[in-house]
Each structure stands twice: as structure tokens, then as C-alpha cells.
Amino acid sequence: MLSKMIEALYLKVFVNIIVKRASTIVYIEIHSKKKVLNSIHSEFETTSLNDKMLAFIQKYIKESPYYYISILDRAVVQGALPSCQKQKMLFYKDMSDSEYRCYDGKWAYYTAKSEMYETEKIYESIGLDFIFSPFVLIAKFFKDKIVGKIAIYVLIEDNYLSIAVFEDEYLLYAKHCDLDTISEIDDILLSDNVDVDEELDFDDSGIDLESMDVDDDGIELEDFGEIEDLDSLEDIDEFDDSKDVEEELLESDTDLKEADVVDKSNEDYQRFSAIQSAVADYYKDERYESKFLENIYIADGIGVSRELKKYLEEEMFLNVYIRHMEIDVEICELAQEELSS
Amino acid sequence: MKYSYIKPRKKSPFTADVQLIITFFSMTFIMLFTTYAFLLFKNYTFTQDRQALISSTIDLQNSIDEMDRKIAYIKKQKDLAEKVFTQNMVLKDSITNLFDLVPERITLSRAELLKNGLILYGITPSKDVYNFMLLAPLRSIFQKTYSSFYPQKNGWLRFVSTNYINEDDTEELDSEN
């Protein structure tokens, strides 16, 4: 009781760290009771914790003993599973080396213990209070959408992609992709003269539903056959027409420089490939309940190009909804929610 | 812990700076209170000592008064003793003189010394001898003199001479004692 009273007298400082491919974003919010007094955003050219970043963070955490440092989990081995029961989890993954948490008792998200300890070690000079999974971020950000019918939800970070399929708040499938790792694998495969198409199925051509039917002999994709929605293009048109006004379509973001456009286009193609690969995995893997996907909701944390939307719509026949996300702000809100719980 | 993989660290308002400030103020207050307590104790002991000294002074004063009284009494006693000694000397001299005054023809058989007088018993050959040779000196000493004679078989006279000095003189002597 006394500690709560003392706590109310102090400012609360929320430090949120997002590690990107070659830099780190530090977002700081200073709260007085429930009022935001100040918010600071800064980017540092490091992926760990250099002196400059340390000094920057320490400058603000000195303002109050009640400071909370949050980080978005950047582990390569992380994901989410459709069940919260340990026995059922084993069906999907050996969890002995993983730390996991249940989300509302409906599904679970996990991360590799070793990577979590490594993250804690990197930031041990300032310490960490919260490590959040990107899947929690997706579930929170699209909480108005995941309660509805099945859709694929993607969180796009600079070098990571978190893909989840939700239906009525239940998770059906999830995958976390490290784009750097994927591109490295691509390079290795290319250098070994391996047929990428064969290995990754869809990298260039996207999902060819008809050819999939023929190749897979209708075993895994029987569900496709039963779905008539694909045949009726009118319905798809209706989806296009019925796009939520609230969704922030990034079609207007066309003022990019040409070089940036090329780079972004490449990266977006990589992202598209990862999504395509995940969808294929979702359909093929017998462990997951493979229901037909027609909508994709993208939480855009970096500002993707129009290309990605075009790829997804043209190659995968998905209705694409892109909503811009301030990842740092979302993490800060999560930290606040975590404290109040 | 709802969503995070790790629990937040326990936060305490007692940071290093605050701890330093609290330590500083605690030390200051402890020193102040210690000094205050020491002064209170010293003040108490001083008060006690003062009370004891006052009490001792009063006792000594009483003792001095008592001693003064005793000295005065002793001085009085000494004076009285000297006076008595002097009187005794005077009396002795008087008696010696008195016996010197008694002529050879008169024989004293008894003498009684009173506080304010002298009673002489004796034998005289005659009244005249007595009157001329003894009464006259007695009258010079005593204010009141009474003489009685009783004849004896051999013709001599037995006499009783009662002599008194004035009572006022006696009282003066008493008061002086």
C-alpha cells in the first residue's frame, strides 16, 4: 500500500527497444500517473548496446526509479502454437529448450531459452523488464479482427516477419521468419545450383492452385477443392469493394526515391516469398487445421511498398489489408498493460 | 505477468542517490539527537549537582549556625566560669578575710555560707567583744546583720550571726551567670 503510494509520486519511464537489421530504435515514454509527459524516439547504429545508446537510456532512467525496459523478442527460434496444453504442444514442437506463455488460455507463444538469455545478457548493463513476442503484438494490434473469420495476420519488421493464422481468436498456424536467414539460405542454395523452385515450391511463381492440385494429388489440398470461393471471382471483387475504410492502405505512399523503391521492392519480394512459403507450409503440414485463407491483414511496422500488396493480390489471390503500426508505441502500451495487470 | 516472457525487476524508490541522501540525513539527525540527549543529560546532572550543592550549602550554613550557637554558649559558659572563679576567688578571699577578721577571743564553732548570706555560730566572752571586734567588719560586708546570743554556764555567750547582702545584688549576679 505504502509502496503504491510512493510509486504514484514518481514518474514512470518506459523504455522500448526494437532491434532492426542494422540499427536499434529506442522509444521512451515518460508518464506521470496516466498522463504522457514526454516521448522520445531515437535510432542508434548498433544491434546490441553501445555506449551512446547506453548513455541515452541511462539519461532517462535516472529520472525515476520506476523505469521499465521492454524489448521485442528478436529470437530466430520463436513462434506460436495452436494449443496451450503442454501435451498438445509436443505434437507441434519439442518445448524443452523453449520458454512459453499462454495467451488467454487459447494458444501459446514461445521463444528459445538460450536466445532469451542471450538477449538478457546483451542488455544486462541496463537490465530488461519485459520481453514481448511479436505474436502477442499481432493479437493485440488486430484484436478487432482476430475475433472474426479466418485470416492470415502478418507483422512486418525490418528484418523479421511474424505470420499467424487466426480464426475466432484461436490460432491455427504461426511462423516467425528471419529475412536475413532466408536470404542466406537462398544464396547457399543458389551457389549449390539447387533448383530453388523445387526446394521452396513457390519462390518465383507463387501459388498455382491448379498445379498444386495436380502435384499433390489432392491429398493435402483437398480442402481447396471443396472451396468454391476461388471459382467465384465475384466474391473476391466484393471483398475488394468492401475493404474497411479504417484500414490504412499504403497506396498513397508513392513518393519514394527510385533506388529506395528498388531496394524496397526486393525486400518486399522476399517478404512475399516468406509469406507464400508460410501459407504453403500451413496448407501442407498435416498437423495444422488447414482452412482456406482469403484475407490477409498486415501490420506494417516499416512502411512496405505497393509491390507487396500487388504480389499478394495477384499471386495468392488474397484480400490484402495493410494497417500501419508504430511497433515501439505498441510495445510501450503492452508494457503498461502488463504493469496494470 | 500476462504477456512477457520475463518478470519485471522489483522497483524500489530507494535508489543509490536517495539512499545517500537518506544516510546523510539519518546521520545528521542521529548526531543532532545524540548531542541533544547528551546536553539534556548534562543539564540534568548539572541540575542535580546544583541541588546537591545548594542542599550542602544549607546544611553547612545550618552547621555553621549551630556551631556559632555552641561557640556563643561556650563563650558564655567560659565567661560564667571565669565569673564564678573570680567570685569564688573573691569569696575565698572574703572568707579568708572574714576568718582574719575573727578576733582571737571569739571562737567560731560553725559557719554556713548561703547564697546571699553568711551564718556564723561561735562563742564570745561578751557581747561587747562581739559587737566591737566582729560585728563591725561584718556590717561593712553585709547589708543586713542579725545577731542572737545565748548565755553559757561558764558566763560566755554563744552567738548566731546571720548576715545578708541585698537581694538586688544577688539577682544581678544570677543574671550575669
Interface residues (C-beta under 8 A of the other chain):
Chain A: S3 I6 E7 Y10 P65 Y66 Y67 Y68 S70 D73 E99 R101 Y103 T111 M116 E120 G127 L128 D129 F130 I131 F132 S133 V136 L334 E337 E338 L339 S341
Chain B: M1 K2 Y3 S4 Y5 I6 K7 P8 R9 K11 S12 P13 F14 T15 V18
